């Protein structure tokens, strides 16, 4: 039996400063719930870790301790919701992630943030946030945020409303 693809809704946001990226992260954090997964995609230096720092701060975790966990693969942060921060940059693919017990890293009580998620597509849950970061000029970034949750349109609508207030 094949399951239908979940609905998808999206929002595009251009950030020209760290403060604007923080505002976007704070707006997204308002809509995060226990068990959510946020999959980050983008090239080196596109703003993935910067966005994760903003999410950590919005969820009252120590943003100064947030760094790309490239060498350790995973870091945990205490906050309003527990945060699991995974960096899949050094992984060769879904199989390697699964062999090392990657599925056990997803926290049903917290939020799981995965940088370089495009390297482990087969390990990502069907329902998730996807944040694609791109360079949009020398000092700007474009973030495309997609939701594939059952209530994707509502979640993106809430995010959009948070950005306009």
Secondary structure, DSSP 8 states (H G I E B T S, - for coil): --------EEEEEEESSHHHHHHHHHHHHHT--TT-EEEEEE-TTSSHHHHHHHHHHHTTS-GGG----TTTSEEEE-SSS-EEEEE-TT---HHHHHHTTGGGG--TTSEEEEETGGGGGGGS-SS-EEEEEEE-STT-EEEEEEE-STTHHHHHHHHHHHHH-
